Amino acid sequence: GFAERDPNVEPRNSGTIAVPIVAQGQVLATLGLTYFRSAVPRAIVVEQLVPALQEARAHIERSVEALRPP
């Protein structure tokens, strides 16, 4: 999943999306992206940017897992 900043919260000219970075069932951090609403249609956010963040999250989670001692 992903989270999205309420569009009624200032500043209204931008939006923010974020995905959790999880290891061992705990959220370690979030990875977010802020964009100008006038430049990026919501369809692009959902269809392209969210999947890109989710893919980056998966890479980060694998890297974090690789750092764990055996």
C-alpha positions in Angstrom: 0.0 0.0 0.0 0.8 3.6 0.1 -0.2 6.8 2.0 -1.2 10.0 0.5 -1.3 13.5 2.1 -4.8 14.9 2.3 -5.3 17.2 -0.6 -7.0 19.8 1.7 -3.9 20.2 3.8 -1.6 23.1 3.0 0.2 23.5 0.7 -2.6 22.5 -1.7 -0.5 23.0 -4.8 1.6 19.9 -4.0 0.9 16.3 -3.1 2.9 13.7 -1.2 2.9 9.9 -1.4 4.8 7.5 0.7 5.4 3.8 1.2 6.6 2.1 4.4 10.0 0.3 4.6 9.4 -2.8 6.7 11.9 -5.3 8.2 10.9 -8.1 10.6 7.4 -6.9 10.7 8.3 -3.4 11.9 8.2 -0.1 10.0 11.7 1.2 9.9 11.1 4.3 7.8 9.1 5.7 4.9 10.1 6.6 1.4 8.2 9.6 0.1 7.8 11.8 -2.9 6.3 15.3 -3.1 5.1 16.6 -6.5 3.4 19.7 -7.9 -0.3 18.8 -8.6 -0.2 21.1 -11.6 2.6 19.1 -13.2 1.6 15.5 -12.4 -1.9 14.2 -12.9 -3.2 11.9 -10.2 -3.5 9.0 -12.7 0.3 9.2 -13.3 0.8 9.3 -9.5 -1.2 6.1 -9.0 -0.1 4.3 -12.2 3.6 5.2 -12.4 5.0 6.9 -9.3 3.4 4.6 -6.6 4.8 1.5 -8.4 8.2 3.1 -8.7 8.3 3.9 -5.0 7.1 0.3 -4.2 9.9 -1.1 -6.3 12.5 1.1 -4.6 11.1 0.0 -1.2 11.5 -3.6 -2.2 15.2 -3.0 -3.1 15.8 -1.2 0.2 14.1 -3.9 2.2 16.3 -6.5 0.6 19.4 -4.5 1.3 18.3 -4.0 5.0 17.7 -7.8 5.2 21.2 -8.5 3.8 22.7 -6.4 6.5 21.3 -8.6 9.3 23.8 -10.9 10.9 23.3 -14.6 10.2 
